[in-house]
Amino acid sequence: MEIREKTKKILQRTQWYHGTTKDGFKKIMSQGVKFDVGLGSELDFGPGFYLAPEYQMAENFITNQINVLKKEGTEEFLSSDQLEPVIIEFGFTPYHYWENGELKVLDKFDREFASFVTENRIRALEGLVHDYPLVYGVMSDTIPTLLVSQFRDGELSKEEVITEIQKTRNSKRQVSIHKQEICDILTITNAYEVDGGKELDINDYRNDK
């Protein structure tokens, strides 16, 4: 199976980024990367460890997540570390997994992508509902959260949810890892505080293990 040249070049990148909080960063440094950290959450490709091919994509994701928490009024119940955005840079090359048939590509806003996202989101409480070690594709953004809610309330059919997700249009991309053995070989190369861009000394946090 062939993939688009643009997709191939992205998958061949050797540096990928993960947006998290200072608290999440400390947990990764002390406990390692866990693929099932988002178990039970409604995510495009199911519970997994998600990476972005560009720093800015990871930054936009985590800052948006923190802004949602603040709007929901939960800020007062969280520590400063839980509200401080951090970007972790990983050494990783997904293309090798595509060559070995272990990576699913969903790089178009087509029916296959929309059906896959719908299935993962509406069945989130079941855990991982597919058997792909890795998935690479476009991002549905935030619209599925509302659509899934409407589906569960009986306001939309599954087919209507799929149709609406296909209307999504953005340039964001992501790769998700759904196998712990792959998470275990990820190499952390750098980490940065979003506010101010300060580089964190990852060796200092490794010493906290």
CYANA upper distance limits for C-alpha pairs under 8 A (distance plus 0.5 A):
  3 ILE  CA      7 THR  CA      7.07
  3 ILE  CA      8 LYS  CA      7.01
  3 ILE  CA    105 VAL  CA      8.49
  4 ARG  CA      8 LYS  CA      6.71
  5 GLU  CA      9 LYS  CA      6.74
  6 LYS  CA     10 ILE  CA      6.93
  7 THR  CA     11 LEU  CA      6.70
  7 THR  CA    107 ASP  CA      7.85
  8 LYS  CA     12 GLN  CA      6.70
  8 LYS  CA     95 TYR  CA      7.64
  9 LYS  CA     13 ARG  CA      7.21
 10 ILE  CA     53 PRO  CA      7.41
 11 LEU  CA     93 THR  CA      7.01
 11 LEU  CA     94 PRO  CA      5.77
 11 LEU  CA     95 TYR  CA      5.20
 12 GLN  CA     93 THR  CA      6.22
 12 GLN  CA     94 PRO  CA      7.08
 12 GLN  CA     95 TYR  CA      5.62
 13 ARG  CA     53 PRO  CA      7.98
 13 ARG  CA     92 PHE  CA      8.05
 13 ARG  CA     93 THR  CA      6.31
 13 ARG  CA     94 PRO  CA      8.23
 14 THR  CA     91 GLY  CA      6.08
 14 THR  CA     92 PHE  CA      5.54
 14 THR  CA     93 THR  CA      5.36
 15 GLN  CA     53 PRO  CA      7.67
 15 GLN  CA     89 GLU  CA      7.09
 15 GLN  CA     90 PHE  CA      6.09
 15 GLN  CA     91 GLY  CA      5.33
 15 GLN  CA     92 PHE  CA      6.26
 15 GLN  CA     93 THR  CA      7.84
 16 TRP  CA     51 LEU  CA      6.47
 16 TRP  CA     52 ALA  CA      6.19
 16 TRP  CA     53 PRO  CA      5.42
 16 TRP  CA     54 GLU  CA      7.09
 16 TRP  CA     55 TYR  CA      8.16
 16 TRP  CA     89 GLU  CA      6.27
 16 TRP  CA     90 PHE  CA      5.72
 16 TRP  CA     91 GLY  CA      7.03
 16 TRP  CA     92 PHE  CA      6.99
 17 TYR  CA     51 LEU  CA      5.78
 17 TYR  CA     52 ALA  CA      5.54
 17 TYR  CA     53 PRO  CA      6.77
 17 TYR  CA     54 GLU  CA      6.87
 17 TYR  CA     55 TYR  CA      6.22
 17 TYR  CA     58 ALA  CA      6.49
 17 TYR  CA     87 ILE  CA      7.04
 17 TYR  CA     88 ILE  CA      6.12
 17 TYR  CA     89 GLU  CA      5.15
 17 TYR  CA     90 PHE  CA      6.59
 18 HIS  CA     50 TYR  CA      7.18
 18 HIS  CA     51 LEU  CA      5.44
 18 HIS  CA     52 ALA  CA      6.77
 18 HIS  CA     58 ALA  CA      6.10
 18 HIS  CA     87 ILE  CA      6.15
 18 HIS  CA     88 ILE  CA      5.68
 18 HIS  CA     89 GLU  CA      7.08
 18 HIS  CA     90 PHE  CA      8.31
 19 GLY  CA     51 LEU  CA      8.42
 19 GLY  CA     58 ALA  CA      5.19
 19 GLY  CA     59 GLU  CA      6.34
 19 GLY  CA     61 PHE  CA      7.05
 19 GLY  CA     62 ILE  CA      5.63
 19 GLY  CA     85 PRO  CA      7.67
 19 GLY  CA     86 VAL  CA      6.52
 19 GLY  CA     87 ILE  CA      5.20
 19 GLY  CA     88 ILE  CA      7.03
 20 THR  CA     24 GLY  CA      6.17
 20 THR  CA     25 PHE  CA      6.95
 20 THR  CA     62 ILE  CA      6.32
 20 THR  CA     85 PRO  CA      6.39
 20 THR  CA     86 VAL  CA      5.87
 20 THR  CA     87 ILE  CA      6.76
 20 THR  CA     88 ILE  CA      8.20
 21 THR  CA     25 PHE  CA      6.56
 21 THR  CA     62 ILE  CA      7.99
 21 THR  CA     81 ASP  CA      7.05
 21 THR  CA     82 GLN  CA      6.12
 21 THR  CA     83 LEU  CA      6.81
 21 THR  CA     84 GLU  CA      5.77
 21 THR  CA     85 PRO  CA      4.91
 21 THR  CA     86 VAL  CA      5.61
 21 THR  CA     87 ILE  CA      8.47
 22 LYS  CA     26 LYS  CA      6.74
 22 LYS  CA     81 ASP  CA      5.32
 22 LYS  CA     82 GLN  CA      6.72
 22 LYS  CA     83 LEU  CA      8.00
 22 LYS  CA     84 GLU  CA      5.99
 22 LYS  CA     85 PRO  CA      6.65
 22 LYS  CA     86 VAL  CA      6.20
 22 LYS  CA    193 GLU  CA      8.41
 23 ASP  CA     27 LYS  CA      6.88
 23 ASP  CA     81 ASP  CA      5.44
 23 ASP  CA     82 GLN  CA      5.76
 23 ASP  CA     84 GLU  CA      8.43
 24 GLY  CA     28 ILE  CA      6.77
 24 GLY  CA     82 GLN  CA      8.01
 25 PHE  CA     29 MET  CA      6.74
 25 PHE  CA     86 VAL  CA      7.54
 25 PHE  CA     88 ILE  CA      8.03
 26 LYS  CA     30 SER  CA      6.68
 26 LYS  CA    205 TYR  CA      7.46
 27 LYS  CA     31 GLN  CA      6.08
 27 LYS  CA     32 GLY  CA      7.71
 28 ILE  CA     32 GLY  CA      5.06
 28 ILE  CA     33 VAL  CA      5.87
 28 ILE  CA     34 LYS  CA      8.39
 29 MET  CA    202 ILE  CA      8.47
 29 MET  CA    205 TYR  CA      6.75
 29 MET  CA    206 ARG  CA      6.31
 29 MET  CA    209 LYS  CA      7.71
 30 SER  CA    205 TYR  CA      8.17
 30 SER  CA    206 ARG  CA      7.28
 30 SER  CA    208 ASP  CA      7.36
 30 SER  CA    209 LYS  CA      5.26
 31 GLN  CA    209 LYS  CA      8.28
 32 GLY  CA    184 ASP  CA      7.77
 33 VAL  CA     49 PHE  CA      8.12
 33 VAL  CA    183 CYS  CA      6.20
 33 VAL  CA    184 ASP  CA      7.12
 33 VAL  CA    186 LEU  CA      8.42
 34 LYS  CA     48 GLY  CA      8.42
 34 LYS  CA     49 PHE  CA      7.35
 34 LYS  CA    180 GLN  CA      7.02
 34 LYS  CA    183 CYS  CA      7.09
 35 PHE  CA     47 PRO  CA      7.54
 35 PHE  CA     48 GLY  CA      5.00
 35 PHE  CA     49 PHE  CA      5.23
 35 PHE  CA    177 ILE  CA      6.84
 35 PHE  CA    178 HIS  CA      6.11
 35 PHE  CA    179 LYS  CA      6.77
 35 PHE  CA    180 GLN  CA      6.10
 35 PHE  CA    183 CYS  CA      6.95
 36 ASP  CA     47 PRO  CA      5.99
 36 ASP  CA     48 GLY  CA      5.82
 36 ASP  CA     49 PHE  CA      7.58
 36 ASP  CA    178 HIS  CA      7.95
 37 VAL  CA     47 PRO  CA      7.65
 37 VAL  CA     48 GLY  CA      7.39
 37 VAL  CA     49 PHE  CA      7.68
 38 GLY  CA     47 PRO  CA      5.61
 38 GLY  CA     48 GLY  CA      6.91
 38 GLY  CA     49 PHE  CA      8.22
 39 LEU  CA     47 PRO  CA      5.53
 39 LEU  CA     48 GLY  CA      8.21
 39 LEU  CA    124 ALA  CA      8.23
 39 LEU  CA    125 LEU  CA      8.22
 39 LEU  CA    127 GLY  CA      6.56
 40 GLY  CA     47 PRO  CA      7.67
 40 GLY  CA    124 ALA  CA      5.81
 40 GLY  CA    125 LEU  CA      5.26
 40 GLY  CA    126 GLU  CA      7.85
 40 GLY  CA    127 GLY  CA      6.63
 41 SER  CA     46 GLY  CA      8.41
 41 SER  CA     47 PRO  CA      7.50
 41 SER  CA    121 ARG  CA      8.49
 41 SER  CA    124 ALA  CA      6.55
 41 SER  CA    125 LEU  CA      7.90
 42 GLU  CA     46 GLY  CA      7.50
 42 GLU  CA     47 PRO  CA      8.50
 42 GLU  CA    120 ASN  CA      7.67
 42 GLU  CA    121 ARG  CA      5.17
 42 GLU  CA    122 ILE  CA      7.89
 42 GLU  CA    124 ALA  CA      5.86
 42 GLU  CA    145 THR  CA      8.00
 43 LEU  CA     47 PRO  CA      7.10
 43 LEU  CA    117 VAL  CA      8.17
 43 LEU  CA    120 ASN  CA      7.29
 43 LEU  CA    121 ARG  CA      6.32
 43 LEU  CA    124 ALA  CA      8.04
 44 ASP  CA    116 PHE  CA      8.24
 44 ASP  CA    117 VAL  CA      5.21
 44 ASP  CA    118 THR  CA      8.14
 44 ASP  CA    120 ASN  CA      6.78
 44 ASP  CA    121 ARG  CA      6.90
 44 ASP  CA    139 MET  CA      7.75
 44 ASP  CA    140 SER  CA      7.48
 45 PHE  CA    116 PHE  CA      7.75
 45 PHE  CA    117 VAL  CA      6.54
 45 PHE  CA    120 ASN  CA      6.48
 45 PHE  CA    121 ARG  CA      8.48
 45 PHE  CA    135 VAL  CA      7.46
 45 PHE  CA    176 SER  CA      7.41
 46 GLY  CA    120 ASN  CA      5.67
 46 GLY  CA    121 ARG  CA      7.52
 46 GLY  CA    124 ALA  CA      7.31
 46 GLY  CA    127 GLY  CA      7.75
 46 GLY  CA    128 LEU  CA      6.22
 46 GLY  CA    129 VAL  CA      7.75
 47 PRO  CA    124 ALA  CA      8.37
 47 PRO  CA    127 GLY  CA      7.10
 47 PRO  CA    128 LEU  CA      6.44
 47 PRO  CA    178 HIS  CA      7.46
 48 GLY  CA    176 SER  CA      6.16
 48 GLY  CA    177 ILE  CA      5.67
 48 GLY  CA    178 HIS  CA      5.25
 48 GLY  CA    179 LYS  CA      8.31
 49 PHE  CA    176 SER  CA      5.93
 49 PHE  CA    177 ILE  CA      5.57
 49 PHE  CA    178 HIS  CA      7.31
 49 PHE  CA    183 CYS  CA      8.14
 50 TYR  CA    174 GLN  CA      7.17
 50 TYR  CA    175 VAL  CA      6.23
 50 TYR  CA    176 SER  CA      4.85
 50 TYR  CA    177 ILE  CA      6.92
 51 LEU  CA     58 ALA  CA      7.99
 51 LEU  CA    174 GLN  CA      6.19
 51 LEU  CA    175 VAL  CA      5.83
 51 LEU  CA    176 SER  CA      6.82
 52 ALA  CA     57 MET  CA      6.64
 52 ALA  CA     58 ALA  CA      6.20
 52 ALA  CA    173 ARG  CA      6.86
 52 ALA  CA    174 GLN  CA      5.24
 52 ALA  CA    175 VAL  CA      6.98
 53 PRO  CA     57 MET  CA      8.01
 53 PRO  CA    173 ARG  CA      7.44
 53 PRO  CA    174 GLN  CA      7.18
 54 GLU  CA     58 ALA  CA      7.26
 55 TYR  CA     59 GLU  CA      6.73
 55 TYR  CA     87 ILE  CA      7.95
 56 GLN  CA     60 ASN  CA      6.54
 57 MET  CA     61 PHE  CA      6.76
 57 MET  CA    172 LYS  CA      7.23
 57 MET  CA    173 ARG  CA      8.47
 58 ALA  CA     62 ILE  CA      6.91
 58 ALA  CA     87 ILE  CA      7.32
 59 GLU  CA     63 THR  CA      6.57
 59 GLU  CA     85 PRO  CA      8.25
 59 GLU  CA     86 VAL  CA      8.34
 59 GLU  CA     87 ILE  CA      7.13
 59 GLU  CA    194 VAL  CA      7.56
 60 ASN  CA     64 ASN  CA      6.50
 61 PHE  CA     65 GLN  CA      6.79
 62 ILE  CA     66 ILE  CA      6.73
 62 ILE  CA     85 PRO  CA      6.77
 62 ILE  CA     86 VAL  CA      8.42
 63 THR  CA     67 ASN  CA      6.61
 63 THR  CA     85 PRO  CA      6.94
 64 ASN  CA     68 VAL  CA      6.75
 65 GLN  CA     69 LEU  CA      7.04
 66 ILE  CA     70 LYS  CA      6.84
 66 ILE  CA     83 LEU  CA      6.73
 66 ILE  CA     85 PRO  CA      8.21
 67 ASN  CA     71 LYS  CA      6.68
 68 VAL  CA     72 GLU  CA      6.65
 69 LEU  CA     73 GLY  CA      7.03
 69 LEU  CA     74 THR  CA      6.22
 69 LEU  CA     75 GLU  CA      6.82
 70 LYS  CA     74 THR  CA      6.50
 70 LYS  CA     75 GLU  CA      5.63
 74 THR  CA     78 LEU  CA      7.37
 75 GLU  CA     83 LEU  CA      8.21
 78 LEU  CA     82 GLN  CA      6.45
 78 LEU  CA     83 LEU  CA      7.58
 79 SER  CA     83 LEU  CA      7.24
 80 SER  CA     84 GLU  CA      6.71
 84 GLU  CA    193 GLU  CA      8.06
 84 GLU  CA    194 VAL  CA      8.32
 84 GLU  CA    195 ASP  CA      8.35
 85 PRO  CA    193 GLU  CA      6.72
 85 PRO  CA    194 VAL  CA      6.05
 85 PRO  CA    195 ASP  CA      7.80
 86 VAL  CA    191 ALA  CA      7.46
 86 VAL  CA    192 TYR  CA      6.07
 86 VAL  CA    193 GLU  CA      5.07
 86 VAL  CA    194 VAL  CA      5.97
 87 ILE  CA    191 ALA  CA      6.08
 87 ILE  CA    192 TYR  CA      5.72
 87 ILE  CA    193 GLU  CA      7.00
 87 ILE  CA    194 VAL  CA      7.25
 88 ILE  CA    188 ILE  CA      7.52
 88 ILE  CA    189 THR  CA      8.32
 88 ILE  CA    190 ASN  CA      6.49
 88 ILE  CA    191 ALA  CA      4.82
 88 ILE  CA    192 TYR  CA      7.04
 89 GLU  CA    188 ILE  CA      6.42
 89 GLU  CA    189 THR  CA      6.10
 89 GLU  CA    190 ASN  CA      5.50
 89 GLU  CA    191 ALA  CA      6.35
 90 PHE  CA    186 LEU  CA      6.94
 90 PHE  CA    187 THR  CA      5.83
 90 PHE  CA    188 ILE  CA      5.00
 90 PHE  CA    189 THR  CA      5.98
 90 PHE  CA    190 ASN  CA      7.69
 91 GLY  CA    186 LEU  CA      6.94
 91 GLY  CA    187 THR  CA      5.55
 91 GLY  CA    188 ILE  CA      6.80
 91 GLY  CA    189 THR  CA      6.78
 92 PHE  CA    186 LEU  CA      6.75
 92 PHE  CA    187 THR  CA      7.55
 94 PRO  CA     98 TRP  CA      7.29
 94 PRO  CA    103 LEU  CA      8.31
 95 TYR  CA     99 GLU  CA      6.84
 96 HIS  CA    100 ASN  CA      6.90
 97 TYR  CA    101 GLY  CA      6.74
 97 TYR  CA    102 GLU  CA      5.56
 97 TYR  CA    103 LEU  CA      6.06
 97 TYR  CA    134 LEU  CA      8.28
 98 TRP  CA    102 GLU  CA      6.06
 98 TRP  CA    103 LEU  CA      5.13
 98 TRP  CA    104 LYS  CA      7.81
102 GLU  CA    132 TYR  CA      6.97
102 GLU  CA    133 PRO  CA      6.36
102 GLU  CA    134 LEU  CA      6.91
103 LEU  CA    132 TYR  CA      6.98
103 LEU  CA    133 PRO  CA      6.92
103 LEU  CA    134 LEU  CA      5.16
103 LEU  CA    135 VAL  CA      5.86
103 LEU  CA    136 TYR  CA      7.55
104 LYS  CA    132 TYR  CA      7.07
104 LYS  CA    134 LEU  CA      6.81
104 LYS  CA    135 VAL  CA      5.11
104 LYS  CA    136 TYR  CA      6.65
105 VAL  CA    135 VAL  CA      6.50
105 VAL  CA    136 TYR  CA      5.47
105 VAL  CA    137 GLY  CA      6.27
106 LEU  CA    112 GLU  CA      7.96
106 LEU  CA    113 PHE  CA      6.08
106 LEU  CA    135 VAL  CA      7.96
106 LEU  CA    136 TYR  CA      6.56
106 LEU  CA    137 GLY  CA      4.87
106 LEU  CA    138 VAL  CA      7.14
107 ASP  CA    113 PHE  CA      8.24
107 ASP  CA    136 TYR  CA      7.57
107 ASP  CA    137 GLY  CA      4.81
107 ASP  CA    138 VAL  CA      5.69
107 ASP  CA    173 ARG  CA      8.48
108 LYS  CA    113 PHE  CA      7.31
108 LYS  CA    137 GLY  CA      7.81
108 LYS  CA    138 VAL  CA      7.02
109 PHE  CA    113 PHE  CA      6.52
109 PHE  CA    114 ALA  CA      7.35
109 PHE  CA    138 VAL  CA      7.67
109 PHE  CA    165 ILE  CA      8.38
109 PHE  CA    166 GLN  CA      5.81
109 PHE  CA    167 LYS  CA      7.83
109 PHE  CA    168 THR  CA      7.33
109 PHE  CA    169 ARG  CA      7.84
110 ASP  CA    114 ALA  CA      6.76
110 ASP  CA    166 GLN  CA      6.23
111 ARG  CA    115 SER  CA      6.34
111 ARG  CA    162 ILE  CA      7.60
111 ARG  CA    163 THR  CA      8.16
111 ARG  CA    166 GLN  CA      6.96
112 GLU  CA    116 PHE  CA      6.63
113 PHE  CA    117 VAL  CA      6.70
113 PHE  CA    166 GLN  CA      8.27
114 ALA  CA    118 THR  CA      6.54
114 ALA  CA    162 ILE  CA      5.68
114 ALA  CA    163 THR  CA      7.92
114 ALA  CA    165 ILE  CA      6.00
114 ALA  CA    166 GLN  CA      6.11
115 SER  CA    119 GLU  CA      6.61
115 SER  CA    162 ILE  CA      6.12
116 PHE  CA    120 ASN  CA      6.79
117 VAL  CA    121 ARG  CA      6.58
117 VAL  CA    140 SER  CA      8.36
118 THR  CA    122 ILE  CA      6.52
118 THR  CA    144 PRO  CA      8.18
118 THR  CA    148 VAL  CA      8.28
118 THR  CA    158 LYS  CA      8.18
118 THR  CA    161 VAL  CA      7.48
118 THR  CA    162 ILE  CA      6.78
119 GLU  CA    123 ARG  CA      6.51
120 ASN  CA    124 ALA  CA      6.25
120 ASN  CA    128 LEU  CA      8.19
120 ASN  CA    129 VAL  CA      7.15
121 ARG  CA    144 PRO  CA      8.30
121 ARG  CA    148 VAL  CA      7.60
122 ILE  CA    148 VAL  CA      6.68
123 ARG  CA    127 GLY  CA      7.91
123 ARG  CA    129 VAL  CA      7.99
124 ALA  CA    128 LEU  CA      8.01
132 TYR  CA    178 HIS  CA      7.51
133 PRO  CA    177 ILE  CA      6.56
133 PRO  CA    178 HIS  CA      5.40
133 PRO  CA    179 LYS  CA      5.81
134 LEU  CA    175 VAL  CA      7.43
134 LEU  CA    176 SER  CA      6.04
134 LEU  CA    177 ILE  CA      5.14
134 LEU  CA    178 HIS  CA      6.31
134 LEU  CA    179 LYS  CA      8.10
135 VAL  CA    175 VAL  CA      6.04
135 VAL  CA    176 SER  CA      5.75
135 VAL  CA    177 ILE  CA      7.32
136 TYR  CA    173 ARG  CA      8.03
136 TYR  CA    174 GLN  CA      6.29
136 TYR  CA    175 VAL  CA      4.72
136 TYR  CA    176 SER  CA      6.95
137 GLY  CA    173 ARG  CA      6.17
137 GLY  CA    174 GLN  CA      6.20
137 GLY  CA    175 VAL  CA      7.01
138 VAL  CA    170 ASN  CA      8.47
138 VAL  CA    171 SER  CA      7.85
138 VAL  CA    172 LYS  CA      6.40
138 VAL  CA    173 ARG  CA      4.99
138 VAL  CA    174 GLN  CA      6.84
139 MET  CA    170 ASN  CA      8.00
139 MET  CA    172 LYS  CA      6.19
139 MET  CA    173 ARG  CA      6.21
139 MET  CA    174 GLN  CA      7.25
140 SER  CA    144 PRO  CA      7.43
140 SER  CA    165 ILE  CA      7.22
140 SER  CA    168 THR  CA      6.61
140 SER  CA    169 ARG  CA      8.43
141 ASP  CA    168 THR  CA      8.19
142 THR  CA    146 LEU  CA      8.31
143 ILE  CA    147 LEU  CA      6.97
143 ILE  CA    165 ILE  CA      7.92
144 PRO  CA    148 VAL  CA      6.30
144 PRO  CA    161 VAL  CA      8.28
144 PRO  CA    165 ILE  CA      7.27
145 THR  CA    149 SER  CA      6.80
146 LEU  CA    150 GLN  CA      6.74
147 LEU  CA    151 PHE  CA      6.64
147 LEU  CA    156 LEU  CA      8.02
147 LEU  CA    161 VAL  CA      6.46
148 VAL  CA    152 ARG  CA      6.69
148 VAL  CA    161 VAL  CA      7.73
149 SER  CA    153 ASP  CA      6.75
150 GLN  CA    154 GLY  CA      6.73
150 GLN  CA    155 GLU  CA      5.53
150 GLN  CA    156 LEU  CA      6.15
151 PHE  CA    155 GLU  CA      6.16
151 PHE  CA    156 LEU  CA      5.12
151 PHE  CA    157 SER  CA      6.42
151 PHE  CA    158 LYS  CA      7.20
151 PHE  CA    161 VAL  CA      7.78
152 ARG  CA    156 LEU  CA      8.47
156 LEU  CA    160 GLU  CA      6.43
156 LEU  CA    161 VAL  CA      7.13
157 SER  CA    161 VAL  CA      6.93
158 LYS  CA    162 ILE  CA      6.87
159 GLU  CA    163 THR  CA      6.74
160 GLU  CA    164 GLU  CA      6.71
161 VAL  CA    165 ILE  CA      6.76
162 ILE  CA    166 GLN  CA      6.93
163 THR  CA    167 LYS  CA      7.55
164 GLU  CA    168 THR  CA      7.95
177 ILE  CA    182 ILE  CA      7.63
177 ILE  CA    183 CYS  CA      7.48
179 LYS  CA    183 CYS  CA      7.20
180 GLN  CA    184 ASP  CA      6.63
181 GLU  CA    185 ILE  CA      7.42
182 ILE  CA    186 LEU  CA      7.37
190 ASN  CA    199 GLU  CA      7.89
190 ASN  CA    200 LEU  CA      7.82
190 ASN  CA    201 ASP  CA      8.33
190 ASN  CA    202 ILE  CA      7.24
191 ALA  CA    199 GLU  CA      6.39
191 ALA  CA    200 LEU  CA      5.87
191 ALA  CA    201 ASP  CA      7.97
191 ALA  CA    202 ILE  CA      7.29
192 TYR  CA    197 GLY  CA      6.37
192 TYR  CA    198 LYS  CA      6.02
192 TYR  CA    199 GLU  CA      4.88
192 TYR  CA    200 LEU  CA      6.00
193 GLU  CA    197 GLY  CA      5.71
193 GLU  CA    198 LYS  CA      5.70
193 GLU  CA    199 GLU  CA      6.91
193 GLU  CA    200 LEU  CA      7.54
194 VAL  CA    198 LYS  CA      7.85
201 ASP  CA    205 TYR  CA      7.53
202 ILE  CA    206 ARG  CA      6.68
203 ASN  CA    207 ASN  CA      6.77
204 ASP  CA    208 ASP  CA      7.40
205 TYR  CA    209 LYS  CA      7.80
